[in-house]
Amino acid sequence: MNKYTRIISICLLTVLLLFNLSSGKSWYNGLDQSYLFDIESLVELSITADISYLINNREIQELPAKVAFSYDNKMLELNGTVEVRGNFRRDVKNCDFPPLRLRFKDSEIKGTILDGNHNLKIVTHCKDKSNQFLEYIAKEFTTYKIYNLISPYSLKVKMVNITYIDEQNDIKTIQNEAFLIEDIDRLAAEYNMKEFEGKLSDEEVDQDFLIQLSVFQFMIGNTDWIIPLSKNLKFITDGEAYIPVPYDFDYTAIVGTNYNIGGGISYLVPPERKFKGPCFDTSALEAEFEEFKDKRESILNLVTTSPLLKSASKKNMKNYIDEFYEIIGSEEKIGEYFQINCK
């Protein structure tokens, strides 16, 4: 069974689950229920918590938070917790403002636009007073959207305007752009799967989706991922297949984040376009390249029509993607990048 046959089977199962709404067996609580990551209009988010502590103390600790979503003339107010997260961007030497995570009890979000997302990651602006880092956010957001076009097993993202309100009034209210990342549990449940939190080898991961992932990471210039270490990867499973789900694209060539802005970072190795996948046979590579070629127009259209990206970013991202398609259209370059240097 190839990956698309499996997708069709899982989609049919999802349809059957939707027919069981009244029995409470579906993740959804009504066919007309809006879902945060499908809302196209502007979403405003406010977080009231000890924001000063989050900024000045980067140890991971859940703090009480009042959270409000405003969308389509509606308001959703919730009680939850907020904490810093991550590694590199959590370090005060690298980012003025840390990435965050919101947590909610399932009882708080059931039947709301957040249904199933009890764990929400927030990709924040990192550097204060830096328009360049806001552009990096837009580029990383767009990279997630590109993978949405490539794989159904991909995390959805939603750009939001956030107001951070310090409950102690120790610092001024902060307003900035950010994006939210869908909870892996919500993605898994959509396909009647679960997250797998153990360790896997390259051989244990579903090979059809591993080659898809490997080619995508090559396309965006990302070498910051490792299957056995689950680095910047999560896995979902139906008990038989183990499917990789990538995240964290800030330090990729297509995004081009420069953490030297504002001082300090000099030890990072610049991202490069290098194939990190296993050595796949030629026929498997060619089949995967054809699937990427079929999606070239939609990928480029996503980039060039984005209302979030500046013209220079659109041009740079488009050129980088075009270069990828030149490589996979050349037998000589396919051998150079995918066969000689594979592992």
C-alpha positions as CSV (number, residue, x, y, z in Angstrom):
1,M,0.0,0.0,0.0
2,N,1.6,3.3,-1.0
3,K,1.3,6.5,0.9
4,Y,-1.6,7.9,-1.1
5,T,-3.6,4.7,-0.9
6,R,-3.1,4.9,2.8
7,I,-4.3,8.5,2.8
8,I,-7.4,7.6,1.0
9,S,-8.2,4.8,3.4
10,I,-7.6,7.1,6.4
11,C,-9.8,9.9,4.8
12,L,-12.6,7.4,4.4
13,L,-12.3,6.4,8.0
14,T,-12.4,10.1,9.0
15,V,-15.7,10.5,7.0
16,L,-17.2,7.5,8.9
17,L,-16.1,9.1,12.2
18,L,-17.9,12.3,11.3
19,F,-21.1,10.4,10.9
20,N,-20.7,9.3,14.5
21,L,-20.9,12.9,15.8
22,S,-23.9,12.3,17.9
23,S,-22.3,9.4,19.7
24,G,-19.4,11.7,20.7
25,K,-16.8,9.5,18.9
26,S,-15.5,12.4,16.7
27,W,-12.9,15.0,17.6
28,Y,-15.3,17.6,16.2
29,N,-18.3,18.8,18.1
30,G,-20.4,19.9,15.2
31,L,-20.0,20.2,11.4
32,D,-20.5,23.9,11.6
33,Q,-17.9,24.5,14.3
34,S,-15.2,26.8,13.3
35,Y,-11.6,25.6,13.8
36,L,-8.9,28.1,14.7
37,F,-6.5,26.9,12.0
38,D,-9.1,27.1,9.3
39,I,-10.3,30.7,10.0
40,E,-9.1,32.9,7.2
41,S,-9.9,36.3,8.9
42,L,-7.8,38.1,11.4
43,V,-7.5,36.6,14.8
44,E,-6.5,38.7,17.8
45,L,-5.0,37.0,20.8
46,S,-4.3,38.5,24.3
47,I,-2.4,36.8,27.1
48,T,-2.6,38.2,30.6
49,A,0.1,36.6,32.8
50,D,3.3,37.3,34.6
51,I,5.0,38.4,31.3
52,S,7.9,40.0,33.1
53,Y,8.8,36.6,34.6
54,L,8.6,34.9,31.3
55,I,11.0,37.4,29.7
56,N,13.5,37.6,32.5
57,N,13.4,34.0,33.8
58,R,13.7,31.5,31.0
59,E,13.3,28.3,33.1
60,I,10.3,26.3,32.0
61,Q,7.5,26.8,34.5
62,E,3.8,26.9,33.9
63,L,2.2,30.2,34.9
64,P,-1.5,30.9,35.2
65,A,-2.8,32.9,32.2
66,K,-6.0,34.4,31.0
67,V,-6.3,34.0,27.3
68,A,-8.7,35.7,24.9
69,F,-9.2,35.0,21.2
70,S,-11.1,37.6,19.1
71,Y,-12.3,36.6,15.6
72,D,-15.2,37.3,13.3
73,N,-16.9,39.6,15.9
74,K,-16.7,36.8,18.4
75,M,-14.8,36.4,21.7
76,L,-13.5,33.3,23.3
77,E,-12.0,33.7,26.9
78,L,-10.2,30.9,28.5
79,N,-8.2,30.0,31.6
80,G,-4.9,28.2,30.9
81,T,-1.2,28.3,31.6
82,V,1.7,29.8,29.7
83,E,5.4,28.9,29.7
84,V,8.6,29.5,27.8
85,R,9.7,26.7,25.5
86,G,12.4,25.7,23.1
87,N,16.1,25.6,23.4
88,F,18.0,28.0,21.2
89,R,15.4,30.7,21.0
90,R,14.6,30.4,24.7
91,D,18.2,31.5,25.6
92,V,18.2,35.2,26.6
93,K,21.5,35.6,24.7
94,N,19.7,34.7,21.4
95,C,16.3,36.2,21.7
96,D,14.9,39.2,23.6
97,F,11.5,37.5,23.8
98,P,11.1,33.8,24.2
99,P,8.9,31.4,22.3
100,L,5.9,30.4,24.3
101,R,3.5,27.5,24.9
102,L,-0.2,27.8,26.0
103,R,-1.8,24.8,27.8
104,F,-5.5,24.3,28.3
105,K,-7.6,21.6,30.0
106,D,-9.7,19.7,27.5
107,S,-12.8,20.7,29.3
108,E,-11.9,24.4,28.7
109,I,-11.6,24.0,25.0
110,K,-14.1,21.3,24.1
111,G,-16.5,22.6,21.5
112,T,-14.5,25.8,20.8
113,I,-12.3,26.8,17.9
114,L,-9.4,25.3,19.9
115,D,-11.0,21.8,20.2
116,G,-8.2,19.3,20.5
117,N,-5.4,21.9,20.9
118,H,-4.6,21.6,24.6
119,N,-1.0,22.3,23.8
120,L,-0.4,25.4,21.6
121,K,3.0,26.5,20.6
122,I,3.6,30.2,19.8
123,V,6.4,31.3,17.5
124,T,7.2,34.8,18.7
125,H,9.2,37.8,17.4
126,C,12.5,36.9,19.1
127,K,14.1,40.3,18.8
128,D,12.4,43.5,20.1
129,K,12.1,46.4,17.7
130,S,13.2,44.3,14.7
131,N,11.2,44.5,11.6
132,Q,13.6,41.9,10.1
133,F,12.5,39.3,12.7
134,L,8.9,39.9,11.9
135,E,9.8,39.1,8.3
136,Y,11.5,35.9,9.5
137,I,8.2,35.0,11.2
138,A,6.3,35.5,7.9
139,K,8.9,33.4,6.0
140,E,8.8,30.5,8.6
141,F,5.0,30.6,8.6
142,T,5.0,30.4,4.8
143,T,7.4,27.4,5.0
144,Y,4.9,25.5,7.2
145,K,2.2,26.4,4.6
146,I,4.3,24.9,1.8
147,Y,4.6,21.6,3.7
148,N,0.8,21.7,4.1
149,L,0.6,21.6,0.3
150,I,3.0,18.6,0.2
151,S,1.7,16.4,3.0
152,P,-1.6,16.0,4.7
153,Y,0.4,14.9,7.8
154,S,1.6,18.4,8.5
155,L,1.0,20.8,11.3
156,K,-1.3,23.7,10.5
157,V,-0.3,27.3,11.5
158,K,-2.2,30.5,12.1
159,M,-0.8,34.0,12.1
160,V,-2.2,36.2,14.9
161,N,-1.7,39.6,16.4
162,I,-0.8,39.1,20.1
163,T,-1.1,41.5,23.0
164,Y,0.9,40.4,26.1
165,I,-0.4,42.0,29.3
166,D,1.7,41.8,32.4
167,E,-0.5,41.2,35.3
168,Q,2.0,42.7,37.7
169,N,2.3,45.9,35.6
170,D,6.1,45.6,35.9
171,I,6.5,46.1,32.1
172,K,4.4,47.9,29.5
173,T,1.9,46.0,27.4
174,I,3.6,44.4,24.3
175,Q,1.9,44.0,21.0
176,N,3.4,42.0,18.1
177,E,2.8,39.4,15.4
178,A,3.3,35.7,16.0
179,F,2.0,32.4,14.7
180,L,0.4,29.4,16.4
181,I,1.3,25.8,15.7
182,E,-1.4,23.1,15.8
183,D,-1.1,20.5,18.5
184,I,0.3,17.2,17.2
185,D,-2.4,15.3,19.2
186,R,-5.0,17.2,17.2
187,L,-3.4,16.3,13.9
188,A,-3.0,12.7,14.9
189,A,-6.6,12.4,16.0
190,E,-7.8,13.8,12.7
191,Y,-6.5,10.7,11.0
192,N,-7.4,8.3,13.9
193,M,-3.7,8.1,14.9
194,K,-1.7,8.9,18.0
195,E,1.6,10.6,18.7
196,F,4.5,8.2,19.1
197,E,7.0,9.6,21.6
198,G,9.6,6.9,21.5
199,K,12.8,6.7,19.4
200,L,12.8,5.4,15.8
201,S,15.5,4.5,13.3
202,D,15.4,5.6,9.7
203,E,14.4,2.0,8.8
204,E,11.4,2.0,11.2
205,V,9.9,5.2,9.8
206,D,7.4,4.8,6.9
207,Q,9.8,4.9,3.9
208,D,7.3,6.6,1.5
209,F,6.9,9.5,3.9
210,L,10.6,9.6,4.9
211,I,11.5,10.2,1.2
212,Q,8.9,12.9,1.0
213,L,10.2,14.5,4.2
214,S,13.8,14.2,3.1
215,V,13.2,15.9,-0.3
216,F,11.2,18.7,1.3
217,Q,14.0,19.4,3.8
218,F,16.4,19.5,0.9
219,M,14.1,21.9,-1.0
220,I,14.0,24.4,1.9
221,G,17.7,24.0,2.9
222,N,17.2,22.4,6.3
223,T,19.8,20.1,7.8
224,D,18.6,20.7,11.4
225,W,16.7,17.4,11.7
226,I,17.6,13.9,12.8
227,I,15.3,10.9,12.8
228,P,16.9,8.8,15.7
229,L,17.0,11.9,18.0
230,S,13.5,13.1,17.0
231,K,15.2,16.5,16.4
232,N,12.7,19.0,15.1
233,L,10.4,16.0,14.3
234,K,7.4,14.4,15.8
235,F,5.9,11.1,14.8
236,I,2.3,9.9,14.5
237,T,1.2,6.3,14.1
238,D,-1.8,4.0,13.5
239,G,0.0,1.2,15.2
240,E,1.7,0.0,12.0
241,A,3.1,3.0,10.1
242,Y,5.3,5.7,11.8
243,I,4.9,9.0,9.9
244,P,7.4,11.9,10.5
245,V,5.9,15.4,11.1
246,P,8.5,18.2,10.9
247,Y,8.5,21.5,12.7
248,D,10.8,24.4,13.5
249,F,12.0,25.9,10.2
250,D,13.6,29.1,11.5
251,Y,17.1,28.0,10.8
252,T,16.7,27.0,7.2
253,A,18.2,28.5,4.1
254,I,14.8,29.5,2.7
255,V,14.0,31.5,5.8
256,G,17.6,32.8,6.2
257,T,17.3,33.9,9.9
258,N,20.3,35.9,11.0
259,Y,20.6,35.7,14.8
260,N,23.6,38.0,14.8
261,I,21.2,41.0,14.5
262,G,21.3,42.8,17.8
263,G,24.5,41.1,18.8
264,G,26.0,38.0,20.2
265,I,25.6,34.9,18.0
266,S,28.6,33.9,16.0
267,Y,28.9,30.1,16.4
268,L,26.0,29.0,14.2
269,V,26.9,27.2,11.0
270,P,24.9,28.7,8.1
271,P,22.2,26.5,6.8
272,E,22.8,24.8,3.5
273,R,21.1,22.8,0.8
274,K,22.3,19.3,1.6
275,F,20.4,16.0,1.3
276,K,20.3,14.3,4.7
277,G,18.0,11.4,3.8
278,P,19.0,7.8,3.4
279,C,20.2,6.5,0.0
280,F,16.9,5.8,-1.8
281,D,16.8,3.9,-5.1
282,T,16.5,5.9,-8.3
283,S,13.0,4.9,-9.1
284,A,11.7,6.0,-5.7
285,L,13.5,9.3,-6.0
286,E,12.1,9.9,-9.5
287,A,8.6,9.1,-8.4
288,E,8.9,11.6,-5.5
289,F,10.4,14.3,-7.7
290,E,7.3,14.0,-10.0
291,E,5.0,14.6,-7.1
292,F,7.0,17.7,-6.2
293,K,6.9,18.9,-9.8
294,D,3.1,18.5,-9.9
295,K,2.9,20.9,-6.9
296,R,5.4,23.4,-8.2
297,E,2.8,25.9,-9.4
298,S,0.8,25.8,-6.2
299,I,3.9,26.2,-4.1
300,L,5.2,29.2,-6.0
301,N,1.8,30.7,-6.1
302,L,1.6,30.4,-2.3
303,V,4.8,32.4,-2.0
304,T,4.3,35.0,-4.6
305,T,0.7,35.9,-3.6
306,S,1.4,35.9,0.2
307,P,0.1,39.1,1.8
308,L,2.5,38.6,4.7
309,L,5.8,38.6,2.7
310,K,7.6,41.7,1.4
311,S,8.6,41.7,-2.2
312,A,12.2,41.0,-1.5
313,S,11.3,37.9,0.6
314,K,9.0,36.6,-2.1
315,K,11.8,36.9,-4.7
316,N,14.4,35.2,-2.5
317,M,12.1,32.3,-1.5
318,K,10.9,31.9,-5.1
319,N,14.5,31.8,-6.4
320,Y,15.5,29.2,-3.8
321,I,12.6,27.0,-4.8
322,D,13.3,27.5,-8.5
323,E,16.9,26.3,-7.9
324,F,15.5,23.2,-6.2
325,Y,13.5,22.4,-9.3
326,E,16.5,23.0,-11.5
327,I,18.4,20.4,-9.5
328,I,15.7,17.7,-9.6
329,G,15.3,18.3,-13.4
330,S,19.0,17.4,-14.0
331,E,20.3,13.8,-13.9
332,E,23.8,15.1,-13.2
333,K,22.7,17.2,-10.3
334,I,20.4,14.4,-8.9
335,G,23.5,12.2,-8.8
336,E,25.6,14.9,-7.2
337,Y,23.1,15.8,-4.5
338,F,21.0,12.7,-3.8
339,Q,23.1,9.7,-4.7
340,I,26.8,10.5,-4.1
341,N,26.3,12.4,-0.8
342,C,23.4,10.3,0.7
343,K,24.0,8.1,3.7
